Amino acid sequence: MRVLVLGGTHYVGRTIVEEALRRGDEVTILNRGLSGTVAGDVTRLTADRTDPRALRDAIGDREWDAVLDTWMGAPRVTRDTCALLRGRTRHFGFVSSWSVYQRPLPSGADESAEVVAGDPDDESGDFYPVAKRGSEIAVLEAFGERALIARAGPTLGPYDDIGSITWWLRRIGQGGRILVPGSPEYPLRYIDARDLAIWMLGAADRHLGGTFTVAGPLGIHTMGEFLTTMRRVTGSDAELVWVPDDAATAAGLRPYLDVPLWFPASIRDGMFDVDVSAAHRAGLDTRRPLHSTLADTWSWLRSEGEPPWQDTRRWLDPAAVQRALAEVS
């Protein structure tokens, strides 16, 4: 299959490129050529896709069987890209996010649940859920039944350039007492970026269109299992100090913004029991072991390190951590 990956050098895009090459696909990537890593035999097109003329010149008269996109900026860019590619591919896969669902989300909600308002002409892309929804609309307007929208839950695995998993690996690897808001029984739902890539490329093979929420089934993993597995992977003797949600918030810690993957009940309820059965019926396989996801990410992190553009200082204010630890000392 001839595949165009828009981006293709960072996190999910890089993962898609590697899986496509493993399958034997003919892969083209299009990006600014300023950062990121791609290993393998790919055709490289260079353009700033925020510039419609530069994008048109880079694409020329080329055609592909499938285009895959992970864009998270201004929806207007997605709109212009789709307008240019509409007659040049039979399939367009877009990596969106389950954050587009309007909160509070009813328990057991599926893809028909209410979503945030989005505008495909939006030039800003400042608010992530709204930007992703605007891009969804742009893709669907251009490609209709030929579009696949993957509303991904928390995405983990090698090449993480967000820091949600790499921060925890680094911190646990350091050892000592580690503040963990919440409870070890809290559910954790995620998707390994490699499983997402496998499914999206397979969907392109099958001309599968539609909108799907993609994550693992409910009740498979917990935060306690997640962090104790990290201790084994890193060889750490770290002590996990669990602090109730209310004590953590009273100490000034903000869910997810300060502590990666911390979702108190007020956020978790509804969102974390969202129905993902449609994607699993459509071939999504999330049985990759948690240990594999974490061990492979730790191996990559030690060999390459965090991407230079990642802000590794954004998490956990030390003063707030000490206040929260004092609550349980």
LUMTOR-643196 format. One record per residue (C-alpha): residue in one letter; chain; x, y, z. Coordinates in Angstrom, 2 decimals. Layout:
BEGIN
<atom A; A; <X; Y; Z>>
...
END
This chain:
BEGIN
<atom M; A; <0.00; 0.00; 0.00>>
<atom R; A; <1.22; 3.52; -0.79>>
<atom V; A; <0.95; 5.52; 2.43>>
<atom L; A; <1.45; 9.22; 3.11>>
<atom V; A; <2.04; 10.09; 6.78>>
<atom L; A; <1.64; 13.77; 7.53>>
<atom G; A; <4.38; 14.46; 10.05>>
<atom G; A; <5.88; 11.05; 10.62>>
<atom T; A; <8.86; 11.94; 12.83>>
<atom H; A; <7.25; 12.37; 16.27>>
<atom Y; A; <5.49; 9.93; 18.60>>
<atom V; A; <2.36; 8.43; 16.98>>
<atom G; A; <3.39; 9.56; 13.49>>
<atom R; A; <6.82; 7.96; 13.88>>
<atom T; A; <5.18; 4.80; 15.20>>
<atom I; A; <2.85; 4.65; 12.18>>
<atom V; A; <5.82; 5.05; 9.80>>
<atom E; A; <7.73; 2.23; 11.48>>
<atom E; A; <4.72; -0.11; 11.40>>
<atom A; A; <4.05; 0.71; 7.73>>
<atom L; A; <7.67; -0.07; 6.86>>
<atom R; A; <7.48; -3.31; 8.83>>
<atom R; A; <4.45; -4.30; 6.75>>
<atom G; A; <6.28; -3.53; 3.52>>
<atom D; A; <4.25; -0.46; 2.61>>
<atom E; A; <5.63; 2.25; 0.33>>
<atom V; A; <5.89; 5.18; 2.74>>
<atom T; A; <6.05; 8.93; 2.13>>
<atom I; A; <6.30; 11.46; 4.95>>
<atom L; A; <5.59; 15.17; 4.74>>
<atom N; A; <6.83; 17.61; 7.37>>
<atom R; A; <8.98; 20.72; 7.81>>
<atom G; A; <12.16; 18.67; 8.09>>
<atom L; A; <13.24; 20.54; 11.21>>
<atom S; A; <13.09; 17.91; 13.96>>
<atom G; A; <12.36; 14.30; 14.79>>
<atom T; A; <13.71; 10.96; 13.65>>
<atom V; A; <12.77; 8.51; 10.92>>
<atom A; A; <14.66; 5.30; 10.30>>
<atom G; A; <14.11; 3.38; 7.09>>
<atom D; A; <13.49; 3.77; 3.41>>
<atom V; A; <10.91; 6.53; 3.09>>
<atom T; A; <10.26; 9.28; 0.58>>
<atom R; A; <10.61; 12.65; 2.30>>
<atom L; A; <8.58; 15.68; 1.27>>
<atom T; A; <9.40; 18.98; 2.94>>
<atom A; A; <6.81; 21.69; 3.50>>
<atom D; A; <5.25; 23.78; 6.23>>
<atom R; A; <1.67; 22.61; 5.92>>
<atom T; A; <0.38; 25.85; 7.43>>
<atom D; A; <1.35; 27.37; 4.05>>
<atom P; A; <-1.13; 26.03; 1.45>>
<atom R; A; <1.10; 26.96; -1.50>>
<atom A; A; <4.15; 25.20; -0.01>>
<atom L; A; <2.01; 22.14; 0.69>>
<atom R; A; <0.67; 22.08; -2.87>>
<atom D; A; <4.15; 22.42; -4.35>>
<atom A; A; <5.53; 19.58; -2.18>>
<atom I; A; <2.73; 17.16; -3.05>>
<atom G; A; <2.77; 17.92; -6.78>>
<atom D; A; <0.83; 15.31; -8.75>>
<atom R; A; <1.45; 12.41; -6.35>>
<atom E; A; <-1.27; 10.01; -5.22>>
<atom W; A; <-1.54; 7.51; -2.37>>
<atom D; A; <-3.77; 4.66; -1.29>>
<atom A; A; <-4.04; 6.08; 2.23>>
<atom V; A; <-3.13; 9.23; 4.14>>
<atom L; A; <-2.70; 9.22; 7.93>>
<atom D; A; <-2.62; 12.41; 9.96>>
<atom T; A; <-1.95; 13.23; 13.63>>
<atom W; A; <-2.29; 17.04; 13.40>>
<atom M; A; <-3.14; 18.78; 16.69>>
<atom G; A; <-3.03; 22.44; 15.69>>
<atom A; A; <-5.37; 24.84; 13.90>>
<atom P; A; <-8.27; 23.03; 12.16>>
<atom R; A; <-7.89; 25.38; 9.19>>
<atom V; A; <-4.67; 23.55; 8.34>>
<atom T; A; <-6.51; 20.21; 8.33>>
<atom R; A; <-9.22; 21.72; 6.12>>
<atom D; A; <-6.68; 22.98; 3.56>>
<atom T; A; <-4.76; 19.71; 3.61>>
<atom C; A; <-7.91; 17.65; 3.05>>
<atom A; A; <-9.04; 19.90; 0.21>>
<atom L; A; <-5.72; 19.28; -1.54>>
<atom L; A; <-5.65; 15.52; -0.95>>
<atom R; A; <-9.33; 14.70; -1.48>>
<atom G; A; <-8.79; 13.52; -5.06>>
<atom R; A; <-5.41; 11.93; -4.40>>
<atom T; A; <-6.26; 9.15; -1.93>>
<atom R; A; <-9.04; 6.70; -1.29>>
<atom H; A; <-8.67; 6.74; 2.53>>
<atom F; A; <-7.89; 9.40; 5.15>>
<atom G; A; <-7.19; 8.35; 8.74>>
<atom F; A; <-7.11; 11.02; 11.43>>
<atom V; A; <-5.85; 10.53; 15.00>>
<atom S; A; <-8.21; 12.49; 17.22>>
<atom S; A; <-8.82; 12.23; 20.97>>
<atom W; A; <-11.57; 11.12; 23.31>>
<atom S; A; <-11.20; 14.58; 24.88>>
<atom V; A; <-13.60; 15.83; 22.18>>
<atom Y; A; <-16.50; 14.35; 24.16>>
<atom Q; A; <-18.52; 16.86; 26.14>>
<atom R; A; <-18.17; 16.47; 29.91>>
<atom P; A; <-19.61; 15.18; 32.10>>
<atom L; A; <-19.84; 12.08; 29.92>>
<atom P; A; <-22.65; 9.62; 30.71>>
<atom S; A; <-21.56; 6.21; 31.94>>
<atom G; A; <-21.10; 3.74; 29.07>>
<atom A; A; <-21.28; 6.43; 26.40>>
<atom D; A; <-20.35; 5.46; 22.85>>
<atom E; A; <-19.39; 7.41; 19.73>>
<atom S; A; <-22.84; 8.99; 19.55>>
<atom A; A; <-22.21; 10.99; 22.76>>
<atom E; A; <-22.25; 14.77; 22.62>>
<atom V; A; <-18.99; 16.40; 21.57>>
<atom V; A; <-17.54; 19.89; 22.02>>
<atom A; A; <-18.21; 22.49; 19.35>>
<atom G; A; <-15.56; 22.67; 16.66>>
<atom D; A; <-14.93; 24.84; 13.62>>
<atom P; A; <-12.93; 23.57; 10.62>>
<atom D; A; <-12.10; 27.20; 9.75>>
<atom D; A; <-10.56; 27.89; 13.17>>
<atom E; A; <-7.14; 29.52; 12.83>>
<atom S; A; <-5.99; 29.25; 16.44>>
<atom G; A; <-6.11; 25.65; 17.64>>
<atom D; A; <-5.45; 26.92; 21.16>>
<atom F; A; <-7.81; 24.58; 23.05>>
<atom Y; A; <-6.92; 20.96; 22.29>>
<atom P; A; <-10.41; 19.33; 22.41>>
<atom V; A; <-11.94; 22.07; 20.26>>
<atom A; A; <-9.02; 21.93; 17.80>>
<atom K; A; <-9.29; 18.18; 17.43>>
<atom R; A; <-13.04; 18.39; 16.91>>
<atom G; A; <-12.62; 21.10; 14.28>>
<atom S; A; <-10.16; 18.89; 12.43>>
<atom E; A; <-12.54; 15.93; 12.66>>
<atom I; A; <-15.22; 18.01; 10.94>>
<atom A; A; <-12.77; 19.08; 8.23>>
<atom V; A; <-11.79; 15.47; 7.53>>
<atom L; A; <-15.38; 14.23; 7.47>>
<atom E; A; <-16.55; 17.05; 5.20>>
<atom A; A; <-13.79; 16.26; 2.70>>
<atom F; A; <-13.76; 12.45; 2.78>>
<atom G; A; <-17.12; 11.33; 4.18>>
<atom E; A; <-17.29; 7.52; 4.32>>
<atom R; A; <-13.65; 7.33; 3.25>>
<atom A; A; <-12.57; 8.94; 6.55>>
<atom L; A; <-11.51; 7.07; 9.69>>
<atom I; A; <-11.60; 9.11; 12.90>>
<atom A; A; <-9.73; 7.47; 15.80>>
<atom R; A; <-10.65; 9.12; 19.09>>
<atom A; A; <-7.74; 7.82; 21.12>>
<atom G; A; <-7.63; 7.58; 24.89>>
<atom P; A; <-4.33; 8.20; 26.72>>
<atom T; A; <-1.64; 7.00; 24.31>>
<atom L; A; <1.51; 5.38; 25.70>>
<atom G; A; <4.65; 3.82; 24.31>>
<atom P; A; <8.06; 4.63; 22.86>>
<atom Y; A; <8.69; 8.09; 21.36>>
<atom D; A; <6.34; 9.78; 23.87>>
<atom D; A; <6.92; 13.51; 23.39>>
<atom I; A; <4.17; 14.59; 25.78>>
<atom G; A; <5.84; 13.29; 28.93>>
<atom S; A; <2.89; 11.51; 30.54>>
<atom I; A; <4.73; 8.19; 30.69>>
<atom T; A; <8.36; 9.31; 30.50>>
<atom W; A; <7.99; 11.53; 33.58>>
<atom W; A; <6.79; 8.59; 35.65>>
<atom L; A; <9.56; 6.34; 34.37>>
<atom R; A; <12.23; 8.92; 35.18>>
<atom R; A; <10.78; 9.67; 38.61>>
<atom I; A; <10.36; 6.04; 39.65>>
<atom G; A; <13.80; 5.23; 38.29>>
<atom Q; A; <15.25; 7.80; 40.73>>
<atom G; A; <13.80; 5.92; 43.72>>
<atom G; A; <12.84; 7.41; 47.09>>
<atom R; A; <9.37; 8.44; 48.30>>
<atom I; A; <7.06; 9.30; 45.43>>
<atom L; A; <3.75; 11.06; 45.86>>
<atom V; A; <0.93; 9.40; 43.93>>
<atom P; A; <-2.49; 11.09; 44.06>>
<atom G; A; <-5.52; 8.84; 44.11>>
<atom S; A; <-5.75; 5.15; 44.83>>
<atom P; A; <-3.93; 2.07; 43.49>>
<atom E; A; <-7.36; 0.66; 42.55>>
<atom Y; A; <-8.13; 3.51; 40.17>>
<atom P; A; <-8.67; 2.18; 36.63>>
<atom L; A; <-6.17; 3.02; 33.91>>
<atom R; A; <-7.28; 2.94; 30.29>>
<atom Y; A; <-4.85; 3.64; 27.50>>
<atom I; A; <-3.73; 2.49; 24.08>>
<atom D; A; <-0.19; 1.61; 23.05>>
<atom A; A; <0.73; 3.81; 20.07>>
<atom R; A; <1.92; 0.70; 18.23>>
<atom D; A; <-1.47; -1.00; 18.58>>
<atom L; A; <-3.11; 2.18; 17.31>>
<atom A; A; <-0.77; 2.22; 14.29>>
<atom I; A; <-1.43; -1.44; 13.48>>
<atom W; A; <-5.19; -0.91; 13.61>>
<atom M; A; <-5.22; 2.29; 11.54>>
<atom L; A; <-3.08; 0.80; 8.77>>
<atom G; A; <-5.21; -2.34; 8.76>>
<atom A; A; <-8.33; -0.18; 8.54>>
<atom A; A; <-6.84; 1.55; 5.50>>
<atom D; A; <-6.26; -1.85; 3.90>>
<atom R; A; <-9.92; -2.70; 4.43>>
<atom H; A; <-11.24; 0.74; 3.40>>
<atom L; A; <-12.78; 1.04; 6.87>>
<atom G; A; <-14.35; 4.39; 7.60>>
<atom G; A; <-16.24; 5.79; 10.56>>
<atom T; A; <-15.63; 7.29; 13.97>>
<atom F; A; <-14.29; 5.11; 16.77>>
<atom T; A; <-13.19; 5.58; 20.37>>
<atom V; A; <-9.94; 3.63; 20.75>>
<atom A; A; <-8.59; 2.40; 24.08>>
<atom G; A; <-8.28; -0.82; 26.03>>
<atom P; A; <-11.33; -2.46; 27.65>>
<atom L; A; <-12.47; -1.33; 31.10>>
<atom G; A; <-11.09; -3.11; 34.16>>
<atom I; A; <-7.90; -4.52; 32.66>>
<atom H; A; <-5.30; -2.32; 34.40>>
<atom T; A; <-5.08; -0.08; 37.47>>
<atom M; A; <-2.78; 2.78; 38.44>>
<atom G; A; <-1.28; 0.56; 41.11>>
<atom E; A; <-0.37; -2.08; 38.53>>
<atom F; A; <0.96; 0.62; 36.21>>
<atom L; A; <3.38; 2.04; 38.76>>
<atom T; A; <4.49; -1.24; 40.35>>
<atom T; A; <5.24; -2.55; 36.86>>
<atom M; A; <7.35; 0.56; 36.32>>
<atom R; A; <9.31; -0.29; 39.46>>
<atom R; A; <10.11; -3.72; 38.04>>
<atom V; A; <11.00; -2.33; 34.62>>
<atom T; A; <13.35; 0.32; 36.02>>
<atom G; A; <14.76; -1.86; 38.82>>
<atom S; A; <13.72; 0.79; 41.34>>
<atom D; A; <13.09; 0.48; 45.08>>
<atom A; A; <10.87; 3.57; 45.06>>
<atom E; A; <8.22; 3.89; 47.76>>
<atom L; A; <4.81; 4.84; 46.39>>
<atom V; A; <3.03; 7.20; 48.79>>
<atom W; A; <-0.65; 7.24; 47.85>>
<atom V; A; <-2.46; 10.48; 48.74>>
<atom P; A; <-6.27; 10.82; 48.48>>
<atom D; A; <-7.57; 13.03; 45.71>>
<atom D; A; <-8.89; 15.68; 48.09>>
<atom A; A; <-5.57; 15.94; 49.97>>
<atom A; A; <-3.67; 16.26; 46.69>>
<atom T; A; <-5.95; 19.00; 45.36>>
<atom A; A; <-5.90; 20.80; 48.74>>
<atom A; A; <-2.11; 20.86; 48.45>>
<atom G; A; <-2.44; 22.67; 45.14>>
<atom L; A; <-1.88; 19.81; 42.71>>
<atom R; A; <-3.85; 19.98; 39.46>>
<atom P; A; <-5.09; 16.76; 37.87>>
<atom Y; A; <-2.99; 15.79; 34.85>>
<atom L; A; <-1.48; 19.29; 34.55>>
<atom D; A; <0.81; 18.63; 37.52>>
<atom V; A; <0.65; 14.84; 37.80>>
<atom P; A; <0.60; 12.84; 34.55>>
<atom L; A; <-2.27; 10.36; 34.18>>
<atom W; A; <-3.93; 11.45; 37.43>>
<atom F; A; <-7.68; 11.62; 36.85>>
<atom P; A; <-9.75; 12.10; 40.05>>
<atom A; A; <-13.23; 10.65; 40.24>>
<atom S; A; <-14.80; 13.92; 39.09>>
<atom I; A; <-12.95; 13.56; 35.78>>
<atom R; A; <-12.62; 9.80; 35.59>>
<atom D; A; <-16.26; 8.86; 36.05>>
<atom G; A; <-17.95; 8.55; 32.66>>
<atom M; A; <-14.77; 9.09; 30.68>>
<atom F; A; <-13.04; 5.97; 31.92>>
<atom D; A; <-15.98; 3.65; 31.33>>
<atom V; A; <-16.64; 4.93; 27.81>>
<atom D; A; <-17.71; 2.17; 25.42>>
<atom V; A; <-14.88; 1.14; 23.07>>
<atom S; A; <-16.54; -2.03; 21.77>>
<atom A; A; <-17.06; -0.64; 18.25>>
<atom A; A; <-13.32; -0.31; 17.64>>
<atom H; A; <-12.66; -3.78; 19.05>>
<atom R; A; <-15.35; -5.26; 16.80>>
<atom A; A; <-13.58; -3.46; 13.95>>
<atom G; A; <-10.32; -5.27; 14.67>>
<atom L; A; <-8.57; -3.19; 17.34>>
<atom D; A; <-6.33; -5.49; 19.41>>
<atom T; A; <-5.04; -4.08; 22.71>>
<atom R; A; <-3.71; -7.28; 24.27>>
<atom R; A; <-0.09; -6.12; 24.22>>
<atom P; A; <1.15; -6.62; 27.81>>
<atom L; A; <1.51; -3.53; 29.99>>
<atom H; A; <5.04; -4.70; 30.84>>
<atom S; A; <5.93; -4.59; 27.14>>
<atom T; A; <4.64; -1.03; 26.76>>
<atom L; A; <6.60; 0.19; 29.76>>
<atom A; A; <9.78; -1.81; 29.17>>
<atom D; A; <10.02; -0.76; 25.53>>
<atom T; A; <9.44; 2.88; 26.47>>
<atom W; A; <12.12; 2.71; 29.18>>
<atom S; A; <14.56; 1.16; 26.71>>
<atom W; A; <13.90; 3.93; 24.17>>
<atom L; A; <14.11; 6.62; 26.84>>
<atom R; A; <17.53; 5.44; 28.00>>
<atom S; A; <18.85; 5.19; 24.44>>
<atom E; A; <17.47; 8.45; 22.98>>
<atom G; A; <16.24; 10.54; 25.90>>
<atom E; A; <13.30; 12.92; 25.85>>
<atom P; A; <12.85; 14.92; 22.64>>
<atom P; A; <14.54; 18.34; 22.94>>
<atom W; A; <11.25; 20.21; 22.54>>
<atom Q; A; <9.58; 18.39; 25.46>>
<atom D; A; <9.15; 20.46; 28.63>>
<atom T; A; <10.34; 18.07; 31.34>>
<atom R; A; <9.83; 20.70; 34.08>>
<atom R; A; <6.08; 21.12; 33.64>>
<atom W; A; <5.03; 18.48; 36.17>>
<atom L; A; <4.69; 18.58; 39.98>>
<atom D; A; <5.52; 21.73; 41.88>>
<atom P; A; <7.99; 20.60; 44.61>>
<atom A; A; <6.38; 22.79; 47.29>>
<atom A; A; <2.95; 21.32; 46.60>>
<atom V; A; <4.42; 17.83; 46.73>>
<atom Q; A; <5.87; 18.49; 50.19>>
<atom R; A; <2.53; 19.82; 51.43>>
<atom A; A; <0.72; 16.74; 50.17>>
<atom L; A; <3.31; 14.37; 51.64>>
<atom A; A; <2.97; 16.14; 54.99>>
<atom E; A; <-0.72; 15.13; 54.99>>
<atom V; A; <0.20; 11.44; 55.15>>
<atom S; A; <3.42; 11.62; 57.18>>
END
